[in-house]
């Protein structure tokens, strides 16, 4: 099968979407399929075609949202190249930018479009509005998302029940929605694949001692991730046990504010900022802590939670449907509703080494359903549905056209 993947962001930029798209690409290629990437050029204003790796980068206009560009609605050069590819299906991973081009060129070349909804853009509006006209902007984003996902694509994929409910209840979408969790190469995060000497080097680099109990967050450090919630709880946790530390791995627009908050709350000696880290070294970063914590309600699935569980790390996360398919309360982690519950669950795992070990083992066992092979097969089934529907639609139009010709209406 020949598959064209459209995404606003791709390597060298890092995000959950990038990781998911690239993991799917490599898994499908191992199965013998040809995958082509169409994305924006984040580096400069040049059109780039990497024929060997089958990647097209389209120039565009920078946006206030980190790591994104708004490409022009149509690229003639890309369309000409795509025509030679003879794609069987287009898989769009964005509603805007490159996603708009996917819709246009798909219709032009009669290629069915499968779309995966990754991002709750309403939670990112503040990047653009800076607090002004938020409600109006969110309504516009909601309308555009609904229009794209409901009216312009052949099949819609969402990663969780939470996302599906959003489309049914909030967007009032009346169509078939496929739930397919995002792909994670879970084996790369297994703790047995982490070299002890290398891990020890990281711990020394960040000043982590054997007596420390580290709770950690890994991912984009931005406001919608609600990391300040974790910071606000630190004074109480440190008062309970001076050896507890919060490890924040990543970079983003909220980083400076968090560093200032750590100083003001006088917990800066108990908060470690690794800043931006190399993606290929993330399995080591997950091993820096005993527990992974997440307070964000802006996720569609929470890929870092899956990665943490793959790393045998129990997860303490805010109660949200995004994590229902992965975190099992009292088995591989805990859900909290407020700061009091959050602190109690951290204490519970810190004070009970046997329970911590039990949860760690359960974390590893609970994550096998996210293997790349299972994910790829589920995606391929959706591709086949889209292709078959497109054939039936084409034949119906053809029949209608020739019926009109012979009836004298054409």
Secondary structure, 3 states (H helix, E strand, C coil): CEEEEEECCCCCCCCHHHHHHHHHHHHHHHCCCEEEEEEECCCCCCCEEECCCCEEEECEEECCCCCCEEECCCCHHHHHHHHHHCCCEEEECCCCCHHHHHHHHHHHCCCEEEEEECCCHHHHCHHHHCCCCHHHHHHHHHHHHHHHHHHCCCEEEECCHHHHHHHHHHCCCCCCEEECCCCCCHHHHCHHHCCHHHHHHHHHHCCCCCCCEEEEEECCCCHHHCHHHHHHHHHHHHHHCCCEEEEEECCCCCHHHHHHHHHHCCCHHHEEEEECCCHHHHHHHHCCCCEEEECCCCCCCCHHHHHHHHCCCEEEEECCHHHCCCCCECCCEEEECCHHHHHHHHHHHHHCHHHHHHHHHHHHHCCHHHCHHHHHHHHHHHHHHHHHHHHHHHHHHHHHHHHHHHCCCC
